[in-house]
Amino acid sequence: MKRPCFVLCLVAALAVSALAPCLSATAIVVFRQPTHIILAGDSVLAGRDDGQTETRFLRSCKVRPAGKWWFVIGGFSRRVGTHAIDVYEVVEQAIAPTATMLDALEAIRRNAGPVYASLKASQSAKPAASGLPLLTIVIGGLDRGVLTVGAFSFELQRADPFEATATLGTCPGPGCDADGAVFYAASVGADMPAVKLMNQRPRPPWLQAGTAAAARRLILLQAAATPTRVGGPVDVLEIRADGGARWMWRDAASTCPAIPIRPKGR
């Protein structure tokens, strides 16, 4: 199994530059520690309409429940018009019935055909560099009593003709750091604060702690650097070792579920 993107902590989440009405999620952060998983995201979806130079934005919850799982998406997430798709809906419907992380990732793979077609239709004349993820889906939850993170990505291999390969992995498993942790950030470019700080060695102590506060701070730093593409309410969810989940940050303007949800079927 190829090592998933969250091992590398290096993602250009807006790798797709769309000519069609295509929206991309611009900043997400994921931590896995022995006692908790953190999933965090800003609220901006950025895109471009056919024939227009203006960028448009929508407020959207990026940390979402699906059955016993929670998930976040970085990169390509929605397209309207030809090959219309909502990746959040595809993922939710695919993984909600599943009981294990591998089952959840395989369910995404089985249902990814329309996502691939929409990705292909959304490629511009200036595509992402080969090997960069166009889309990354990260799932968190309790898998047979163990806090587990899984990742599914489409990585661009060739722009013309379009070709992207699917990769997946889990932690525990080949997706972990040496100490069993996960530190992952996706943002509007690999040279931006969120990703640069993740790749820094050693990481700043506040970031290495892998807390909800660290995830929120990382996204706010990115928002300060790119305020037109990252921002809005920052939602931060903690999944505990017993499988329960709670919002650590969620303000009144958030579109995320207001009531903490305890995953079903632990």
HELIX and SHEET records of a PDB file:
HELIX    1   1 CYS A    5  LEU A    8  1                                   4    
HELIX    2   2 VAL A   87  ILE A   95  1                                   9    
HELIX    3   3 MET A  101  ARG A  110  1                                  10    
HELIX    4   4 GLY A  113  SER A  122  1                                  10    
HELIX    5   5 PRO A  193  ASN A  199  1                                   7    
HELIX    6   6 PRO A  205  GLN A  208  1                                   4    
HELIX    7   7 ALA A  212  ALA A  225  1                                  14    
SHEET    1   A 5 THR A  55  ARG A  59  0                                        
SHEET    2   A 5 VAL A  44  ARG A  48 -1                                        
SHEET    3   A 5 CYS A  22  ALA A  25 -1                                        
SHEET    4   A 5 TRP A  69  ARG A  79 -1                                        
SHEET    5   A 5 ARG A  64  ALA A  66 -1                                        
SHEET    1   B 5 THR A  55  ARG A  59  0                                        
SHEET    2   B 5 VAL A  44  ARG A  48 -1                                        
SHEET    3   B 5 CYS A  22  ALA A  25 -1                                        
SHEET    4   B 5 TRP A  69  ARG A  79 -1                                        
SHEET    5   B 5 ILE A  85  ASP A  86 -1                                        
SHEET    1   C 7 THR A  55  ARG A  59  0                                        
SHEET    2   C 7 VAL A  44  ARG A  48 -1                                        
SHEET    3   C 7 CYS A  22  ALA A  25 -1                                        
SHEET    4   C 7 TRP A  69  ARG A  79 -1                                        
SHEET    5   C 7 PRO A 133  ASP A 143 -1                                        
SHEET    6   C 7 VAL A 146  ALA A 159 -1                                        
SHEET    7   C 7 PHE A 162  CYS A 171 -1                                        
SHEET    1   D 5 VAL A 182  ALA A 186  0                                        
SHEET    2   D 5 ILE A  28  GLN A  33 -1                                        
SHEET    3   D 5 HIS A  36  GLY A  41 -1                                        
SHEET    4   D 5 ASP A 235  ARG A 240 -1                                        
SHEET    5   D 5 ALA A 245  TRP A 249 -1                                        
END                                                                             
